[in-house]
Amino acid sequence: MFFDNFSRLCKERGTSPTAVGQMVGVQKNTVSYWKKNGTLPKQEQLEEMAKILNCSVADFFSAPSGFHEAVANVRNRVENGTIGDVITNVGTNSVADPMGEMSDDERELLSLYRKLSAIDRAKLMVTADEMVRKEKR
């Protein structure tokens, strides 16, 4: 997911992943390695690439359309203590919160999530999304 988003952002800005990689001091073969093996640049490199592309680091890990909006809505409701009545809009569909009140495990997961850096939060969201997609198959 990272490299697809990185490549798309480069293309939208009229540059290439190789050119941006070189701007942050990595060799062409390193950029190829990111693509072929699904590995990630170092956090400092991600931050510098985001500056070059005028985007956020999280944009490199964006999930499908509507996903981040739904997560932001749930996060806002959690922070305001109204998770039990969450209503999210994903695209044009209104969906009532199927979780209801949070379990102890969910509260623990949220507590751990809040302790992560922005980049680690993005990685966790991508991983969780991929796990859910595999479960649906």
N, C-alpha and C positions, 0 to 999 in steps of 0.2 A: 504494500500500500504506500509506503514512504516514497519509493522511487517513482511510482506512477504519478503521485501528486507533485513531487519535485519536478519531474519532467514536464508536466502540464503547466506548472507555474513558470518555468523557464520559457516554454513556448509562448505563453500568453504575454511575456515581457520581451520577446524577440531575442532570446539568447538560448544557450544550450546548457545541459547539465555539466558537460565537460568544461565549458568556459567559466561557469560559476564555481565549479570545483577548483579550478586553477586560481581563481580570485581569492579563495580561502586557503590556498597553499597545498592542495592535494594533487597528486599526479593523475593523469588520465586513467591509468589502470585501476586506481582506487575507486574512481567514479564507476568504472565498469564492474568492479567487485560489488559495489552497493547494489547495482542492478541485477547482476547474475545470482548473487548469494543472499539477497534480501537483508544485508547487514546495514547498520546505521552509522552515520558520521558521529564524531564526538560531539558532545553538547555544545562546546564552544564553536565548532564548525557549523552546527545547525543554526546557532544564533547569528553568526556572521552571514550565512546564506540567506536567512530571513531578512536581515538588513539589506543585503544586495537586491533581493527580490521584492522588497517593500511589502512583506507579509509577516505573519506571526509564525513561530515555530510550530504551533498547533496546526497551521494550515498544511504542513507536510504530512499530518496524520489524520486529516479530515475523513470522517466517515460519510456514508451516503447522505444525500440531501434530506434535510429534516431531522436527522439524528441529533446533531448538536443543539438544535433549537429545543428538542424534546428533553435532552439532558439538562440544559440550562433551566428550563421550566421546572423540572423536578428538583434540581439543586436549589432553586429559589424557594420553592415550597418547603423543602426540608429546612432551609435556614430560617424560614418564617414560622416553622412549627405547624404547617398545615398539610403535611404529606398525605394524610388520610383522605383529603378531598381533591387530590391532584387531577386536573384536567389538562391534557396537552393537545396542542394542535400539531399534527404532523402532516404536512402538505395541506390538503383540504379536509382531512378526517379529524373529527374530534373523538378522542379516546379517553374514557374514564380510567383512573389509576387502578390497575388490576391487583396491585400489591396491598392496598389497604394500609394498615399500621405496619411498621417495620418490626421484624424479628430481632432478637439479640444479635444474630449473625450479620444481619443487614446493618445494624447500628455500628457493629465492630468494623465492618468493611468501610462504611462511610467515615468513621474515625480515622482509619488507616489512610484512606484516600486523601483526606484533608491534610495529612502530614507530608504528602508527596510534593515534589517540585512540579512545575508546570509541564516540563517535558515528560516526567514519569507519569503524570496524570494522563497525558495524551497517549503514551505508550499503553497504559492500562486500559484506556477506553478502546483503543484499536484491538488489543488482545481480547477483551471481553466481547466486543462485537464479532470478531472472528470465531470465538468459541460458540456464541449463540448461533451463528450461521451454520457451523458444523453440526450442531445439535438438531437443526431443522431439516438436515438432509436425510 
